[in-house]
Amino acid sequence: MKNTYFTSYFPLITILLFSTSMSIATVIAVIEYLQAFGIYEGMLEFFSNNGIRLALFILFALLYFMVFSALKLIADTVTELSLLFFSKDVTGENLSKIRGGSAIYLIAGALSLAAIQVPLAIVAIFVLATGCYFVYIVYKISNSLTSFSLIGLVLFHVLFWFIFLLGTMYVCFRLYNSVMASLPV
């Protein structure tokens, strides 16, 4: 099939698959914590078991959908920005070359449903799919880049995501420390 739009819905399905698997895994973990703290029995007096599970699933599915959608938007922007800086392609052929790589995430999203009982396995599948997708992108567009442009593109991606993750972790630690400092001891 040569239709260029055939894979256009893969990112949405992938986001839904990863959101579903992470939501189910999170609901299982949250319910275990609520039971361990003795809160779950009190909640059962007001809500049914299925009602609690459904409400938690919807909450976490919405949260994970927003996170994965934002990551997809940022990743697309970084990819197109790196192609703007380092590629000589002005017609967008490189973008059409890398479009098929979304199948990597689709397969990983389907695999993540099998790893619902192990949340770290879902994260590992996502990270592995991201690495495979990055190698796929570099392989597909390497013919249209010079050696220095290819090195620049790889460094641009690596540095951006390193700074992004480091900045996010820094903000989370600062928020955690400020909350802990504000608690009365």
N, C-alpha and C positions, 0 to 999 in steps of 0.2 A: 504494500500500500504506500503510495507516494504522496498522499495528502499531507501537507505541512502542518495542518491543524489537528491531526489525529491524536497527538500526544498533549494537546492543550489542556485537557481536563485532568491529566495525571497529578499535577501539584495539589489540586483541591482534594482529590481522593487520598493522596498521600497524607495531607494535613489531617483529614478526617480519620484515617487509620491510626496514625501516631497519637492523635488526641484521644481516640477511643481507648487504645491500649494503655496509655499513661493514666487516663481517667479511671479505668477499672482497677489498675494496680494501686492508684492512690486511694480509691475508695476502700479497697481491701485493707490497706495499711491504716487508714484513718479509723475505720471501724475497730480494728484490733487495738489501737491506742485508746479509743473511747471505752472499749470493754475493759481494758487493763486499768484505766483510771476510775471505772465504775460509773461513768457518765451515761453510757449507752442504755442501761436499764431504766434510768430516769427519762431518757428520750422516748423509750418505747411506751411510756404511759401516755404520751401525747400524740405520737406518730406510729404508724405501722413500720415493720421492719423494711418492707419493700419501699415504703414512702421515704424513709430515711436514705436508703441506698439510691433511690432515683434522684432525690434532691441533691445528694452529694455528687452523683455522677454528672448531673446537668451542670452543677457549679464548676466542677473540675474540667469537664469537657469544654465549657466556654472559656475557662482560663487557659487551658492548653491550646485551644484553637487560636486564641489571640496571640499567644507566645509564638507558636509555630508560623502563623501568618506573618507576624512581624519579622521573624527570622528569615522567612522566604523573601519578603520585601527588601530587607537589608542585603541579603545575599545577591539578589538580582541587581540591586543598585551598585553594589561593590563590583560585581562581574562586569556590568556595562561600563562603569567608570574606569576599571582597569583596561578594558578593551579600548576605551576612548584614549587613554594615556599611552598605551603601548602597541596598539594594532594599527596597521596601515589600511585596514578594511574600512571603506566608507559606505558600502552598500548594505552592510549587515549580514554578510554571508557567514561570518563566525557565529553569530547568534543562532542562525538556522542550523549550523553544524552541531551545536551543543544542546539543542532542544531535546534530542532523544535521550539525553542523560537523565531526564526525569523518571525514566523507567527504573533506574537504579533505586531511587527513593521509593517508588511504588512497590517494588519487590521487598525492600526493607520494611516498609509499612505493613505489608502483609505478614512478614516474618515476626514483626513486633507483636502481632496478635497472639502468636504462639508462645510468647514470653511474658504473658500477663502476670504470672506468679512471681517473676523475678524482675523487679523494676530496674535494677542495674543492667540487666541483659537488654532491656529496651533502650536504655541510654547507650550501651555499647553498640547495639545495632545501628542506632542513629549516627553515632560518631564514625563507625566503619563505613556506612553509606556516604557520609559526607566526605571522607577520605577518598573513597572510590570515585565519587562524582568529581572531586577536584582533579584526580589523576585523569579521568575521562575528558574533562574540559581542556586540560593542558595538552593531552594527546591530540584531541581533535583540532585545536587551533595552532598547534606548534608549527605546522607547515606554512602558515601565513605570518609568522613572527620571526624576527632575527633572534640570535642567541641572547643578546643583551635585553631585547624586549621580553623574551620569555622569562629570563631571570627577574626582570623588573616586575612582570605580572605575578610571578610566584611570590616574590618578596612583598608585593603590595597586599596580596591576599593574606599571607601569613602574618604580616605585621598588623594589618587591620584587625583580624580576628583575635590576635594576641592582645592588642590594646583594648578591644571591645570586651573580651572576657575579663581581663585584669581590671578594667574600669568598673564593670558590673560587680565583680567580687568586692572591690574596694567600697563601693556604695553600700552593698549588703552588709559588710563588716562594720562600716560606720553607723548604719542604721541600727544594727544589733547592739553595738556598744552604747549608742545613745539611749536605746530603750532600757538596757541593763543599768545604765548610770542613773536613769530617772526612777527606777524602782526603789521603794523604801527598804532599807536593809535592817 
